[in-house]
Amino acid sequence: MLKPRVRLPLAEETRDLALFTLAIDSKLRACDSTKLRVRGTAHGEHVSSRAIVMPQKAQHPVQFEITEQAQTVLEAWMHQGHLRSEDFLFPTRLHSSDHLSTRQYAWIVKAWVTSIGLDPTMYGTHTLRRTKASVIYRRIKDMRAARLLLGHTKLESIVKYLGIEVDSDCK
């Protein structure tokens, strides 16, 4: 699922690359990613290395790191889009809303997936949410770390969410 990081810069789609890299870094649900404001990720013209958001579904704030690659592309997008502190990070071009809708976001992800030759029925916005936690889990085999990254409260939900096979003595 990381191939768009290569293809999107070639297509000069700064907004899409910013959306993609932030989705991977933040591990936020689509409804939360689309509602991010510039002030939630940046101070002035510079994107922070960390951000804290209050997700719609969770009852507590979630903090996430923003990698240098994501910071660079987000700064380029903010500059290109003439975005101010109070603006949504991903404004829509439609007049019915101030920010991308989750449906628009899903269409964008479907276009990315299709453009790299993958089956769009197998990947979506939630795939982006799971990516970083899945990669980290495969490296360190720590369910608690994956649970914290995704903001889940129960270890059992991480097992199901990431499709992890667990020995009975590890539950």
C-alpha positions in Angstrom: 0.0 0.0 0.0 3.0 2.3 0.1 3.4 2.6 -3.7 1.4 5.9 -3.9 4.3 7.6 -2.1 6.3 7.0 -5.3 3.5 7.6 -7.9 1.8 10.7 -6.3 4.9 13.0 -6.4 5.4 12.1 -10.1 1.8 13.1 -10.8 2.4 16.4 -8.9 -0.6 15.8 -6.7 0.6 17.6 -3.6 -2.7 17.5 -1.8 -3.1 13.8 -2.4 0.4 13.1 -1.3 -0.2 15.2 1.9 -3.4 13.3 2.5 -1.7 9.9 2.0 1.3 10.6 4.2 -0.7 12.1 7.0 -3.2 9.2 6.9 -0.3 6.7 7.3 1.4 8.8 10.1 -1.8 9.7 12.0 -3.6 6.4 12.0 -6.8 8.4 12.2 -10.2 7.3 10.9 -11.4 8.9 7.7 -13.9 11.1 9.6 -11.1 12.5 11.7 -8.5 12.9 8.9 -10.8 14.9 6.7 -11.7 17.3 9.6 -8.1 18.2 10.6 -7.3 21.9 10.6 -4.0 23.5 9.7 -3.6 24.8 13.3 -3.9 21.2 14.6 -0.7 20.1 12.7 1.3 23.3 12.2 2.6 26.4 13.9 2.7 29.2 11.4 4.1 27.8 8.1 5.9 24.9 9.8 4.3 21.5 10.4 4.9 20.1 13.9 6.6 16.7 14.5 3.6 15.7 16.7 -0.1 16.5 16.8 -2.9 15.8 19.2 -6.5 15.4 18.1 -9.8 14.4 19.8 -11.1 11.7 17.5 -14.9 11.5 16.9 -15.2 7.9 18.2 -12.7 7.9 21.0 -13.2 9.5 24.4 -9.7 10.7 24.8 -7.2 12.7 22.8 -4.8 10.8 20.5 -1.3 11.9 19.8 0.7 11.0 16.7 4.0 11.7 15.2 4.4 13.4 11.8 7.4 12.1 10.0 9.8 14.5 8.2 8.5 13.3 4.9 5.0 14.1 5.8 6.0 17.5 7.3 7.7 18.5 4.1 4.8 17.5 1.9 2.2 19.1 4.2 4.2 22.4 4.2 4.3 22.3 0.4 0.5 21.6 0.3 -0.3 24.4 2.8 1.8 26.8 0.7 0.3 25.7 -2.6 -3.2 25.8 -1.2 -2.7 29.2 0.5 -4.0 27.6 3.7 -4.3 29.7 6.9 -4.3 28.5 10.5 -8.1 28.3 10.8 -8.6 26.5 7.5 -9.3 22.8 7.1 -6.1 21.0 6.0 -8.0 19.3 3.2 -10.7 21.7 2.0 -13.2 20.5 -0.5 -13.8 22.0 -3.9 -17.6 21.5 -3.4 -19.7 24.3 -1.9 -21.7 22.0 0.4 -18.9 21.5 2.9 -15.7 23.2 4.2 -13.6 20.0 4.1 -13.3 16.8 2.2 -16.1 14.4 3.0 -15.3 10.8 4.0 -16.9 9.7 0.7 -14.6 12.1 -1.3 -11.7 10.7 0.6 -12.7 7.1 -0.2 -12.9 8.0 -3.9 -9.4 9.5 -3.8 -8.1 6.3 -2.1 -9.9 4.2 -4.7 -8.2 6.2 -7.5 -4.8 5.7 -5.8 -5.3 1.9 -5.4 -6.6 1.6 -9.0 -3.7 3.6 -10.4 -1.1 1.2 -9.0 -2.9 -1.8 -10.3 -4.4 -3.2 -7.1 -8.0 -4.3 -6.5 -9.9 -1.4 -5.1 -12.3 -3.7 -3.3 -9.4 -4.9 -1.2 -8.1 -1.5 0.0 -9.7 1.6 1.4 -9.3 4.5 3.9 -9.2 2.0 6.8 -6.3 0.2 5.1 -4.3 3.5 5.5 -5.3 3.6 9.2 -4.0 0.1 9.9 -0.8 0.3 7.8 1.7 1.8 10.3 0.3 -0.2 13.3 0.6 -3.4 11.2 4.1 -2.6 10.1 5.2 -1.8 13.7 3.4 -4.9 15.0 5.2 -7.2 12.5 8.6 -5.7 13.5 8.3 -5.8 17.3 5.4 -8.2 17.9 3.9 -6.0 20.7 0.1 -5.9 20.7 0.0 -3.3 23.4 2.0 -0.9 21.2 -0.3 -1.5 18.3 -3.3 -1.0 20.6 -1.9 2.3 21.8 -1.1 3.5 18.2 -4.7 2.9 17.1 -6.3 4.2 20.3 -8.1 0.9 21.0 -8.9 0.0 24.6 -9.0 -3.8 24.4 -6.2 -6.1 23.2 -8.8 -8.5 21.8 -9.9 -5.8 19.4 -6.3 -5.4 18.1 -6.1 -9.2 17.4 -9.2 -9.0 15.3 -8.4 -5.6 13.7 -4.9 -6.5 12.5 -5.8 -10.2 11.8 -3.1 -11.4 14.2 -2.8 -15.1 15.0 -2.2 -15.4 18.8 -1.2 -18.4 20.9 -3.7 -19.2 23.6 -1.1 -18.3 26.4 -0.6 -14.8 25.0 -4.2 -13.7 25.4 
